């Protein structure tokens, strides 16, 4: 019985300073099986994986109870290196790659091939010379296995995120004794075509007998590739069953514990402004020099009170548009917001003209990660508009607290209170804080970039509903940039598809799939060559 | 436009170095120095300081920043020199004794500093600075009080008249002074010949015993050039030339040029005649052209005069060259790659099974040991040890020199180190004189000198920070241009 499984977790429980985060979790994975691990943010997936990898966080907080068995034998990992030796690999959500190294160096990191030298014979193995040729050959093999056609000596710095994901996979499959590979939200940062490619890579790995634990929010992907699944909710296993015996609706229900409807009701659509409505944002000839997301001449007219979607594949420039308007990346061209011209070179100019921006880079740009929730919510308003300042320009803590509390309630930010550090929140709740900060500015135009990256369905739905409500009730103009087409189609009035740095077409959400596909792949035909 | 743009970007990227080239030219213009005197002074200082500056590179690569802790290595060297002088060691043997004594000390100190740095990751530079001051305190306690006060030292020449504490000057005349610098070439070649003979013999015996391939060809490649040089030294004229303690820079350049041309000709011959390679070896011709150009420069009267003034200490420069070549070689070993990984990202290093703390300690030990050797080289050249002063400024001046060469807290190369030493010491030599000439006051000239050293560090750090902030947005790699798009794998395609 026990030999049958690569990995067995038996009755794993773990608590952080008295708060149970995992309660008697058991699961087992067979060789070559794709096993989905599903759960909302904060359900305990990450903690479970930290236990599996013997991360130091676990030991430092009092260890765990229960057993981890690898190939039927109990394993006690004290560091990720132990797990690595036992044949367990992980593809991380936050990339564990070294930007300054080449792809080869990244794939071989810590496991370099070496040749003996005279010095190494005398002083020991660590002075062996790197065997660059063999390393490159191995890397090439791993890259070929996942269908990556990239020069292996390219530096990782500046690669599109999708490529980084594949480099991580290549690094893991290069490990000779790899038995089990964990994918943590691998498709969260990928475009649809890249995600598809990733799924087929997973399939081919599983054909080779490598077991896969697939952690994701995208249920359609689970249905497509996984054989069995476990749903975690609040640290408990709520269901464990073969995929064949379930469907998307059921999984989603199990995960959230309540029925999932469409993201937004159809009624809200009727509020969309007609063609004669006032133009809120006029973009002409916009060029943005953002590495990996270059914008090469974009013209857009966005109507007042519209929810305007910008979609497209990763690396094509959709993310560059908001970053250019906000002055985050060098830009040229003209952008008029309600008739006022935005000066790109003046950082914060867009902010002062009533534009709020929720960045796709939550941790880097969006949040002051070491500060409190309350401080994050009011910071921009305080610096841009001098809000929340009392007598003598000193922060009025009373106002701040009250406002933060109202925002926390409004957006259902799950936290202890306004003074909790933002860094300790889950991704979805961090995103809500970003949104709260943007709304506190009382913008006329709200730009949200990748609002649902790495967050669960519950939070996603809440954010989408709230955005629509803002538009319907307050007439806010919203630009939403997202890689998830389904999401754009469910809330936007019109969707611009960006390809090769230009708008290839602007479509209504109900346009047929084929139209969107064609618009996105305007470059596709060239890439295939 | 685009060329101008490129030049502008290049200059902006190397802004610190460009600024100091301009300052050096200005200082030279205003000073009364002539080229020969400048060269003479400069090459003394290059020999003195380069090893120390190179000892800074490994910690930078391993992500520990600028190692202000090399002061501690210098202290180890001074303890060793004191002991050697106390027991009457002299000449090159004395130097070897000093090395033997300071190595274990420096390893121990390096271990301590490394362990300290592991507890204060991210603030190593401040830590190194303070650790330097702290160790200076202990050093003073030992040298001013313990020696003579607790430990009886019977050496009136070395001790203060009261018998407690070491004098503030240790004179190396007649024992260690220039013991490395004055080593004649002929002795070096003899030693090299015996060493390579011994190594080859050991390797052959070892390989015979283990029944491995002998690789005679490879051994001969290393052995023959040394043997030929050694044989040549028996020719009386050559022998007499080689017995001189120093080598004229002019000759050094001529030999270098001749050597390079011969090497390139041999390679061309090998590829054309032996391997029958039809391609024209363009790069080799270019190298030969460059060598010719360098040779041509020596015919400029001013240069000729300057170059004939400078006597190079041969062994010192050879040791520096060896370290210069060792660092890139070392970075290409497993341990070196581990250090680069740790320097780039500790989290990634940990998760790929690298013992981050151990690697950082090894880097610190290497840096401290190299710094102690560097201090021995420096002190034997100067000829006196300022017991309570020689080590103080070591960290400061070496770091200033490295920064001038265009290195930063995160990145440094051997080339930057050498360029930095040349620029910094040119500035250092000229600034006092130029300041005195400009302002008509010798005292103010001295202020210029101090300003040069401290100013360099402040300006360089500020300019690096500035170009990093600017570069972060505009100089980013245009990823899409170098990347070939991925294709779906065969096995998964529909």
Boltz contact constraints between the chains, C-beta under 6 A:
constraints:
  - contact:
      token1: [A, 80]
      token2: [B, 351]
      max_distance: 6.0
  - contact:
      token1: [A, 81]
      token2: [B, 353]
      max_distance: 6.0
  - contact:
      token1: [A, 84]
      token2: [B, 353]
      max_distance: 6.0
  - contact:
      token1: [A, 96]
      token2: [B, 348]
      max_distance: 6.0
  - contact:
      token1: [A, 96]
      token2: [B, 351]
      max_distance: 6.0
  - contact:
      token1: [A, 98]
      token2: [B, 344]
      max_distance: 6.0
  - contact:
      token1: [A, 98]
      token2: [B, 345]
      max_distance: 6.0
  - contact:
      token1: [A, 98]
      token2: [B, 348]
      max_distance: 6.0
  - contact:
      token1: [A, 100]
      token2: [B, 344]
      max_distance: 6.0
  - contact:
      token1: [A, 109]
      token2: [B, 341]
      max_distance: 6.0
  - contact:
      token1: [A, 109]
      token2: [B, 352]
      max_distance: 6.0
  - contact:
      token1: [A, 110]
      token2: [B, 352]
      max_distance: 6.0
  - contact:
      token1: [A, 110]
      token2: [B, 353]
      max_distance: 6.0
  - contact:
      token1: [A, 110]
      token2: [B, 354]
      max_distance: 6.0
  - contact:
      token1: [A, 112]
      token2: [B, 334]
      max_distance: 6.0
  - contact:
      token1: [A, 112]
      token2: [B, 337]
      max_distance: 6.0
  - contact:
      token1: [A, 114]
      token2: [B, 334]
      max_distance: 6.0
  - contact:
      token1: [A, 126]
      token2: [B, 334]
      max_distance: 6.0
  - contact:
      token1: [A, 126]
      token2: [B, 335]
      max_distance: 6.0
  - contact:
      token1: [A, 127]
      token2: [B, 333]
      max_distance: 6.0
  - contact:
      token1: [A, 128]
      token2: [B, 334]
      max_distance: 6.0
  - contact:
      token1: [A, 129]
      token2: [B, 333]
      max_distance: 6.0
  - contact:
      token1: [A, 130]
      token2: [B, 332]
      max_distance: 6.0
  - contact:
      token1: [A, 130]
      token2: [B, 337]
      max_distance: 6.0
  - contact:
      token1: [A, 147]
      token2: [B, 487]
      max_distance: 6.0
  - contact:
      token1: [A, 147]
      token2: [B, 488]
      max_distance: 6.0
  - contact:
      token1: [A, 147]
      token2: [B, 489]
      max_distance: 6.0
  - contact:
      token1: [A, 148]
      token2: [B, 486]
      max_distance: 6.0
  - contact:
      token1: [A, 149]
      token2: [B, 484]
      max_distance: 6.0
  - contact:
      token1: [A, 149]
      token2: [B, 486]
      max_distance: 6.0
  - contact:
      token1: [A, 149]
      token2: [B, 487]
      max_distance: 6.0
  - contact:
      token1: [A, 150]
      token2: [B, 483]
      max_distance: 6.0
  - contact:
      token1: [A, 150]
      token2: [B, 484]
      max_distance: 6.0
  - contact:
      token1: [A, 154]
      token2: [B, 482]
      max_distance: 6.0
  - contact:
      token1: [A, 157]
      token2: [B, 477]
      max_distance: 6.0
  - contact:
      token1: [A, 158]
      token2: [B, 477]
      max_distance: 6.0
  - contact:
      token1: [A, 158]
      token2: [B, 479]
      max_distance: 6.0
  - contact:
      token1: [A, 159]
      token2: [B, 479]
      max_distance: 6.0
  - contact:
      token1: [A, 197]
      token2: [B, 488]
      max_distance: 6.0
  - contact:
      token1: [A, 200]
      token2: [B, 492]
      max_distance: 6.0
  - contact:
      token1: [A, 203]
      token2: [B, 492]
      max_distance: 6.0
  - contact:
      token1: [A, 204]
      token2: [B, 489]
      max_distance: 6.0
  - contact:
      token1: [A, 204]
      token2: [B, 491]
      max_distance: 6.0
  - contact:
      token1: [A, 204]
      token2: [B, 492]
      max_distance: 6.0
  - contact:
      token1: [A, 291]
      token2: [B, 476]
      max_distance: 6.0
  - contact:
      token1: [A, 291]
      token2: [B, 479]
      max_distance: 6.0
  - contact:
      token1: [A, 292]
      token2: [B, 479]
      max_distance: 6.0
  - contact:
      token1: [A, 527]
      token2: [B, 485]
      max_distance: 6.0
